[in-house]
Amino acid sequence: MRYMLATLLGAVFLVTWPGYAAAHAFLDHSTPSADAVLATPPKSVQLWFSRALEPAFSTVRVVDAEGKQVDDGKPVVSDDAPKLIQVALHPLATGKYKVIWRIVALDGHKAKGEFAFTVK
């Protein structure tokens, strides 16, 4: 009886887990990409997610190696592209920069992360 119960619970877990994982928003891709080494400084950072974002609760910041914010402080999620959040950058010097993001998807799921890129 225990074996059958364990098998049934395992099957339920395997069937329901992919649906649960797919429900969360995740970073699909970005410009610049993580660990990119750029010859030309970007004018903005763009992050595309797997789900539409809640603009009021989604942010992205870009900081230099000393932790100084180098973006304009005005991240935007447009109505035309609800999975994209972007922020304009001040002119960047040579160096390493960190992108720090926190988002809330329209379905209420939260996610956060960070990555770096370098300007040569």
Residue pairs with C-beta under 8 A, 6 or more apart in sequence:
23 107
23 109
24 51
24 105
24 109
24 111
25 49
25 50
25 51
25 53
25 103
25 105
25 107
25 109
25 111
26 49
26 50
26 111
27 47
27 48
27 49
27 50
27 101
27 111
27 113
28 48
28 49
28 50
28 83
29 48
30 45
30 46
30 47
30 48
30 99
30 115
31 42
31 45
31 46
32 38
32 42
32 45
32 117
33 117
34 115
34 116
34 117
35 115
35 116
35 117
35 118
36 117
36 118
37 117
37 118
37 120
38 117
38 118
38 119
38 120
39 120
40 119
41 89
41 91
41 92
41 93
41 119
42 89
42 92
42 117
43 88
43 89
44 86
44 87
44 88
44 89
45 60
45 62
45 71
45 86
45 87
45 89
45 99
46 84
46 85
46 86
47 60
47 84
47 85
47 86
47 99
47 101
48 83
48 84
49 83
49 84
49 85
49 103
49 105
49 111
50 83
51 83
51 105
51 106
51 107
51 109
52 82
52 83
52 105
52 106
53 77
53 82
53 83
53 85
53 103
53 104
53 105
53 106
54 103
54 104
54 105
54 106
55 76
55 77
55 85
57 103
57 104
58 75
58 77
58 85
58 101
58 102
58 103
58 104
59 75
59 85
59 101
59 102
59 103
60 71
60 75
60 85
60 86
60 87
60 99
60 100
60 101
61 69
61 71
61 73
61 75
61 87
61 99
61 100
61 101
62 69
62 70
62 71
62 87
62 89
62 97
62 98
62 99
62 100
63 69
63 70
63 97
63 98
63 100
64 70
64 92
64 95
64 96
64 97
65 95
65 96
65 97
70 89
70 90
70 92
70 97
71 87
71 88
71 89
71 90
72 87
72 88
72 89
72 90
73 87
74 87
74 88
75 85
75 86
75 87
76 85
76 86
76 87
77 84
77 85
78 84
82 106
85 101
85 103
92 119
93 119
94 119
94 120
95 118
95 119
96 116
96 117
96 118
97 116
97 117
97 118
97 119
98 114
98 115
98 116
99 114
99 115
99 116
99 117
100 112
100 113
100 114
101 112
101 113
101 114
102 110
102 111
102 112
103 110
103 111
103 112
104 110
105 111
